[in-house]
Amino acid sequence: MTQAATSPTHSAVHSAATFTGLKCKECGAEYEAKAIHVCELCFGPLEVAYDYDRLRQIVTRETIQAGPHSIWRYRPFLPVTSQNPIDVGTGMTPLVQANRLARQLGIKRLFIKNDAVNMPTLSFKDRVVSVALTRARELGFTTVSCASTGNLANSTAAIAAHAGLDCCVFIPSDLEAGKVMGTLIYGPTVMAVHGNYDQVNRLCSEVANSHGWGFVNINLRPYYSEGSKTLGFEVAEQLGWQLPDHIVAPLASGSLFTKIYKGFQEFVKVGLVDDKPVRFSGAQAEGCSPIAKAFKENQDFITPVKPNTIAKSIAIGNPADGVYAVDIARKTNGNIESVNDAEIVEAIKLLAETEGIFTETAGGTTIAVLKKLVEAGKINPEETTVVYITGNGLKTQEAVQGCIGEPFTIEPKLDAFERALERSRTLGRLEWQQVMV
Ligand SMILES: *Cc1c(COP(=O)(O)O)cnc(C)c1O
């Protein structure tokens, strides 16, 4: 659908657009802002292009601060024309100074960007879906869909319900119970596919071609991925209009990582923050670490793998934006590391016990990589470091079951309580946990 200025409404809508179309990331070929994601000439991925001169004229710190308390305060930087985008309170999650975790690790200025409490479905995916479904509506789609490792299905189903769009989602059949329930409750059609995410994704590409649905991470991917820039924008604003020195974020397809980078760059480009070097470090689970492997072996291509890890939400064996993530880690003097499943569980507990934040396996991966990088001297203790926690632990309870102890079950009597308290003191929390395991 084009935005030809044929009627007064259309021209009004058009004048609100700050994006100019789609552009191939590889060859630079330009396209209209339709539901396409691959360059016809070189098969490179398409990305949204903006009119930065116009952005510089219309956006200031004040106009942003006067906007809604959600990702839509950054609307001119997002690829939608609607004056009323789908706003379910997504974004503006807390940036928490993590002093206890920092002390434990031996660094000085650590912040957690806490998307474990993002709205409405407790993961960063609500950002990308809010943008994708707003654009889907503008492009005239009535059915929306996705290929998901769990969180994306939750977000797509919930936000589609709010927007009154029909929804059919595809997930691997072995997902955590919390992720499946967190989709079914919104009443979409759910296809649980015997196969891993990469197989689900391949199936969805075929369905996208044959059914004309809006797949948020396939034919709508250029719009979807722009939503992740808000994780960069918010951190810059919440740090008092400054960029951090170092960020650590999880990598699945690599999209989120590359878009935090794009977000920081855009804020510099339009004069909202001063330019400065920011180091980008990425986190993967050892059981699915094709991007970390390419980084370590200094390769410019990604060798796909078959995932085998408890960190299912980031288990993408053939990551679409992997090479771009490697490039950013390299040129910013960052790192990409991987950690094993036991380290992921330990890190989930570490974050919970030091900061009161219960994250899912992706967050455990990120914290475990943070720890590994600090121990290897790859994070300077003086750097202002921001760690992105992208999902909520209540959705992946299986991962920590049997590793967190049990309550003391007692009779409703004071002496029963006193005896149990005594026992808890002699055991100590850690030893008690070992008894339980
Ligand atoms: C999807 C997801 C990511 C990473 O997504 P990208 O594909 O790299 O953009 C990270 N954390 C969680 C919890 C996710 O669900």
The ligand as a Gaussian input file, in Angstrom:
#p B3LYP/6-31G(d) Opt

LIG

0 1
 C       13.607000     -12.701000      21.524000
 C       14.362000     -12.517000      22.765000
 C       15.688000     -11.985000      22.781000
 C       16.536000     -11.641000      21.582000
 O       15.972000     -11.390000      20.397000
 P       16.719000     -11.060000      19.036000
 O       16.172000     -12.081000      18.079000
 O       18.193000     -11.185000      19.203000
 O       16.279000      -9.687000      18.702000
 C       16.271000     -11.781000      24.014000
 N       15.651000     -12.067000      25.164000
 C       14.407000     -12.567000      25.187000
 C       13.802000     -12.869000      26.516000
 C       13.718000     -12.806000      24.008000
 O       12.479000     -13.303000      24.066000

